[in-house]
Amino acid sequence: MRLNLGCGTDLKDGFENIDREIRPGMDAARVKMLDLEAYPWPWPDGSIEEVAAHQMLEHIGNLERFLAELRRVCAAGATIKISVPHCDSVGAWSDPGHRRAFNTRCMYAICRFGFAIVETHEDWWPAAEEGCRAGNIVTTFIAR
């Protein structure tokens, strides 16, 4: 099984697309509503082989609990692709729902929950605000 957590309008074929609510522009028929901060998640231990989590970790209140639950449901060798706003990005705090921002070192700290980094990089681009820039950290992990 493959999960697309916090999918929003970015629906992925072959994935279970998960979000906590249906918002305008979302294809409700293709999205499973689930509060990812309500534990335990409905998937069995070690049942997930791939996870996409694009621009959603910054919205999680108890990130340690979330990461422990993510590791529980992932099979050994599962691929986890995460992107988050960089702490120096103009977008890191532009959403009132953001509870934290990240730097590259944060991605390495995630490894203590049973993950290993395959690849990580920063993507930057000019922001609409003069003199500002926007950027994400994009990291691929495997579950150990």
URWONOR-V974797 format. One record per helix or strand of 3 or more residues. SS is the DSSP state (2 for helix, 1 for strand). FROM is the first residue (numbers start at 0). TO is the last residue. If there is no record, write none. Layout:
BEGIN
ss=[SS SS]
from=[FROM FROM]
to=[TO TO]
END
This chain:
BEGIN
ss=[1 1 2 1 1 2 2 1 2 1 1]
from=[1 15 27 30 47 56 62 73 103 114 132]
to=[4 18 29 32 53 58 72 85 112 125 142]
END
